[in-house]
Amino acid sequence: MKILIVDDFSTMRRIIKNLLRDLGFTNTDEADDGNTALPMLKSGKYDFLVTDWNMPGMSGFDLLKAVRADEGLKTLPILMVTAEAKRDQIVAAAQAGVNGYVVKPFTAAVLKDKIEKIFERIQ
Amino acid sequence: MSDDIKGHRGLEPEVTEKLRRQAAELMESVEGGDYARSMTLINELSDVRDQSLYQEVGRLTRTLHEAIRNFQIDPRSQEQKEVLSVMTDASDRLAYVVQMTSQAANRTMDLVEESMPIAHTLRDEAVVLREEWQRLRRREMQPAEFRELYGRIDAFFLSVTKDADIIYNSLSEILLAQDFQDLTGQVIQRVTALVKEVEEQMLSLVVMASHVDQLTGTVHQIDDQDVSAEQGVGPQVKAEEREDVVSGQNDVDDLLSSLGF
């Protein structure tokens, strides 16, 4: 299970990386916005994407749409972990095809729960 | 400040008086057919308008200047003095807050990442030893095995002492890493005070501008700017007071399940 973590703050990437490791996912890579993430996703054979929304450069929402529009990537499970809390935004993310939405600040239990739910639904 | 705004709501009494006098004079001269005098009076009237505007703008500039000059941190310690003296504006200060918080977060995570495997190893060894200990109690252990267990328990006690010290020291360093809150708190309070002050000055500028609009009869067409949420707007403060914002993960889950997720 190879996971890409996208967040513009290295602190948040590190927190998510640690939580994922505790959940048994040790194969993780990091990117700081959509522009860096997209080429990595296209060449890196990732199984799961965890992304923030608000980032300079390419936002997580644009990354979500780009992934869904890409023939090779469109089935990649995506979990959004973000401080964006407007109802309209959550609806928009759902319509764009996000698989899970975790709002910051979050707990380890919530992250675990959402990741497990995503994999349950896929299998 | 609110008194100040109230004080500016109308024109200065002497200005009103002057306008009234000049208007009466203007009426008189127009009715009397003295057009040259009328034109001079019209010019004087607009001068009065301009001057009161300049006065208001001048007053605003002075107060803004004062606000910016007042925006200096009183250095209490030598260390802060050095750090803070190099910073001259609010954005530098906020960048300093970002840097301090990021340093503290990384220092804390370094220590946590060092401590976690130690706790893990201790736990694993304790589990093994406990199993062996049970076997010993059930008298299932050969003398050779017991000698090995004896040594292992001895080593375990040693490592517990050593590792507990390491973890304790990490925890106490994590505690110290939270000292950024004091410095960043002070900086943020200063910046907040400046923003508030600027906000109040802006408000009085708006009030002053509305006087000018009244005098000139200007009506502004103000379009509501629709901020696109696509790029992301960051964390919401006072989320519980707003209808269009979720107040936590439960709200998100409810919303998504109402959409069929």
HADDOCK unambig.tbl for C-alpha pairs under 7 A between the chains (distance, minus, plus):
assign (segid A and resid 11 and name CA) (segid B and resid 102 and name CA) 6.98 0.50 0.50
assign (segid A and resid 11 and name CA) (segid B and resid 105 and name CA) 6.66 0.50 0.50
assign (segid A and resid 11 and name CA) (segid B and resid 106 and name CA) 6.64 0.50 0.50
assign (segid A and resid 53 and name CA) (segid B and resid 232 and name CA) 6.07 0.50 0.50
assign (segid A and resid 54 and name CA) (segid B and resid 231 and name CA) 6.07 0.50 0.50
assign (segid A and resid 54 and name CA) (segid B and resid 232 and name CA) 4.48 0.50 0.50
assign (segid A and resid 54 and name CA) (segid B and resid 233 and name CA) 6.70 0.50 0.50
assign (segid A and resid 54 and name CA) (segid B and resid 234 and name CA) 6.32 0.50 0.50
assign (segid A and resid 59 and name CA) (segid B and resid 231 and name CA) 5.70 0.50 0.50
assign (segid A and resid 61 and name CA) (segid B and resid 230 and name CA) 6.66 0.50 0.50
assign (segid A and resid 83 and name CA) (segid B and resid 234 and name CA) 5.81 0.50 0.50
assign (segid A and resid 83 and name CA) (segid B and resid 235 and name CA) 4.78 0.50 0.50
assign (segid A and resid 84 and name CA) (segid B and resid 232 and name CA) 6.45 0.50 0.50
assign (segid A and resid 84 and name CA) (segid B and resid 233 and name CA) 6.58 0.50 0.50
assign (segid A and resid 84 and name CA) (segid B and resid 234 and name CA) 5.60 0.50 0.50
assign (segid A and resid 84 and name CA) (segid B and resid 235 and name CA) 5.83 0.50 0.50
assign (segid A and resid 85 and name CA) (segid B and resid 236 and name CA) 6.64 0.50 0.50
assign (segid A and resid 85 and name CA) (segid B and resid 245 and name CA) 5.42 0.50 0.50
assign (segid A and resid 85 and name CA) (segid B and resid 246 and name CA) 5.40 0.50 0.50
assign (segid A and resid 86 and name CA) (segid B and resid 244 and name CA) 5.75 0.50 0.50
assign (segid A and resid 86 and name CA) (segid B and resid 245 and name CA) 4.22 0.50 0.50
assign (segid A and resid 86 and name CA) (segid B and resid 246 and name CA) 6.16 0.50 0.50
assign (segid A and resid 87 and name CA) (segid B and resid 244 and name CA) 5.60 0.50 0.50
assign (segid A and resid 87 and name CA) (segid B and resid 245 and name CA) 5.42 0.50 0.50
assign (segid A and resid 87 and name CA) (segid B and resid 246 and name CA) 6.23 0.50 0.50
assign (segid A and resid 89 and name CA) (segid B and resid 229 and name CA) 6.79 0.50 0.50
assign (segid A and resid 102 and name CA) (segid B and resid 249 and name CA) 6.54 0.50 0.50
assign (segid A and resid 103 and name CA) (segid B and resid 248 and name CA) 6.72 0.50 0.50
assign (segid A and resid 103 and name CA) (segid B and resid 249 and name CA) 5.86 0.50 0.50
